[in-house]
């Protein structure tokens, strides 16, 4: 499954469903698809996502120091970056954010 995020403030972003649902939950949303955030809820969701990404990155950095060689994965902050940009633009322009399959 693919999930596409859209807002009038930014270009559409499409990502794999499992990643999108994980990011939605980090934003404080239930993770249901389709869904939406009203413009007034976007700043809080953005703050939640940024905090969660920073927390997970700090924890991941610590666990990487404990392990010598492990297969590299795409890190959460890299996956979340496009969505953070969309949410930032939506918050700045006071626009709703929607997502669907």
C-alpha positions in Angstrom: 0.0 0.0 0.0 1.1 3.5 -0.7 -0.1 6.6 1.1 -0.2 10.1 -0.4 -0.1 13.2 1.8 -1.4 16.4 0.3 -1.9 20.0 1.2 -2.5 23.2 -0.8 0.7 24.5 0.7 3.1 21.8 -0.7 3.5 19.2 -3.4 2.0 15.7 -2.8 4.2 13.2 -1.0 3.8 9.5 -1.5 5.4 6.9 0.8 5.0 3.2 1.7 2.0 2.5 3.9 3.9 1.1 6.9 6.2 4.1 7.1 3.3 6.5 6.7 1.2 4.9 9.4 4.2 4.9 11.7 4.7 8.7 11.1 1.0 9.4 11.6 1.1 7.7 15.0 4.2 9.7 15.9 2.2 12.8 15.0 -0.4 11.8 17.6 -2.9 10.6 15.0 -4.6 7.2 15.1 -2.9 6.1 11.9 -6.1 5.5 9.9 -6.0 6.0 6.2 -7.6 8.0 4.7 -7.5 10.9 7.2 -6.9 14.6 7.6 -5.7 17.3 9.9 -7.4 20.6 10.2 -5.1 23.6 9.8 -5.3 24.5 13.5 -4.1 20.9 14.4 -1.1 20.9 12.1 1.4 22.8 14.3 0.8 20.3 17.2 1.2 17.3 14.9 4.4 18.8 13.5 5.8 19.4 16.9 4.9 15.8 18.0 6.6 14.4 14.8 9.8 16.4 15.3 10.1 15.5 18.9 9.5 11.8 18.2 12.0 11.8 15.3 14.7 13.5 17.5 14.0 11.0 20.4 14.2 8.0 18.1 17.4 9.3 16.4 19.1 9.7 19.8 18.1 6.2 20.8 19.2 4.8 17.5 22.6 6.5 17.8 23.1 4.9 21.2 22.2 1.4 19.9 24.5 1.8 16.9 27.4 2.5 19.2 26.6 -0.8 20.9 26.7 -2.8 17.7 29.7 -3.2 15.4 28.3 -4.2 12.1 24.6 -4.2 11.1 22.8 -3.8 7.9 22.1 -0.1 7.3 18.5 1.0 7.2 17.0 4.2 6.0 16.7 6.2 9.2 13.5 7.7 10.5 14.6 11.3 10.2 15.3 10.7 6.5 11.9 9.1 5.9 10.1 11.8 7.9 11.9 14.8 6.2 9.4 15.3 3.3 6.4 15.0 5.6 8.0 17.5 8.0 8.5 19.9 5.1 4.8 19.5 4.1 3.6 20.1 7.6 5.8 23.1 8.1 4.5 24.7 4.9 0.9 23.8 5.8 1.3 25.4 9.3 2.9 28.5 7.8 0.1 28.9 5.3 -2.6 27.7 7.7 -3.7 24.8 5.3 -5.3 21.4 6.0 -3.4 18.2 5.4 -5.0 15.1 4.0 -3.8 11.6 3.2 -5.2 8.7 1.3 -4.3 5.4 -0.4 
